[in-house]
Amino acid sequence: MGYLQFGRHCVRQIIRSKDAVNDSVVVNPLLYASQGLRYNRKLQVILTTDIDKLGKAGETVKVAPGYFRNHLMPKLLAVPNIDKFAYLVTEQRKIYQPTEEVKHEDVVLVSESKEDLMKEYEKAAQILDKAKLVLRRLIDVQKAKSRESKEDPLELRIPVSKKALVAEVARQLCVNITPENLHLPLPLSTIGEYEVPLRLPRSIPLPEGKLNWTLKVKIRSK
């Protein structure tokens, strides 16, 4: 009986010396099993990418064998800590992650001058004045049948409002305006061609022979 107790005492000393003194000492898992303990073996691996709560790319960390086998290795997130893989990871980081720090130059915002802004406004005004918006809308069939003559204009099912014109200007002409830039007391409610006056800054010079800026709109039936 004394020999048995002495043997158990020796086993405990081996396990303690392994855990406290030298982590690299190889200990047979049977020594843990004989004492009713679980042998928590860890693998040293090299991370190939940054992983939260584990480490950064290139670092050597210890993980459970099952975690490495089932998660890290299939996704190539880590490789075994051997000389061959350590060399490959180091060379790869030299190529894709140079050590030289990239100098970020401060971006200076240059505010546009009034002259540049006026040129942009004038260009947009000329685009609006020369272009013609073409809209296709559904007509009111019942009102079309009840017309007294075919010369009477066809009424739209839904009149064209300022917001609809602003959206079409942005889509067709790539010019941004606001409803306040359109002088349209009432929505356009019939098929036909219109000239909608534009309310633009007076500082924008008008072309020769024109009294005001206008937007040509043509509404056709679907």
Secondary structure as UniProt FT lines:
FT   HELIX           2..20
FT   TURN            23..24
FT   HELIX           29..34
FT   TURN            35..36
FT   STRAND          43..47
FT   TURN            52..54
FT   TURN            57..58
FT   STRAND          60..63
FT   HELIX           65..67
FT   HELIX           68..72
FT   TURN            73..76
FT   STRAND          78..80
FT   HELIX           83..96
FT   HELIX           114..130
FT   STRAND          132..137
FT   HELIX           141..145
FT   TURN            150..151
FT   STRAND          155..160
FT   HELIX           162..168
FT   HELIX           169..173
FT   HELIX           179..181
FT   STRAND          188..190
FT   STRAND          192..198
FT   TURN            202..203
FT   TURN            208..209
FT   STRAND          214..221
//
